[in-house]
C-alpha cells in the first residue's frame, strides 16, 4: 500500500515539474521571439501608432454597432413575443388579412 502511494506521489511530482518546465520553456520562447522581432524592426516608428489607434477605434465602433443592433433585435423579439397572444394583436392581424384579401394592400 505504501509503495503504491509513493509511486503515485512520485508520478504526480514528476508531472507537476514537467508542466512547470514546459511553461517556463514557452515563456522563454515567447521572450526570444519578442526580442528578435524588436531587434529586427527596432522601435515602432511614430507613423505606425495612428494606424494602430485607428484600428482600435474601428474595432470598438464596430463592436458597439453590433451590440446596438443585437439589443434592437432583442427588443423587437421581446415585443413580438409579448404581443403574440394578445387579443388586440389577433384582431389587427385578422383585419390586415381581410384587407389583403380584398386587394387594399397593407
Buried (B, 14 or more C-beta within 10 A) or exposed (E): EEEEEEEEEEEEEEEEEEEEEEEEEEEEEEEEEEEEEEEEEEEEEEEEEEEEEEEEEEEEEEEEEEEEEEEEEEEEEEEEEEEEEEEEEEEEEEEEEEEEEEEEEE
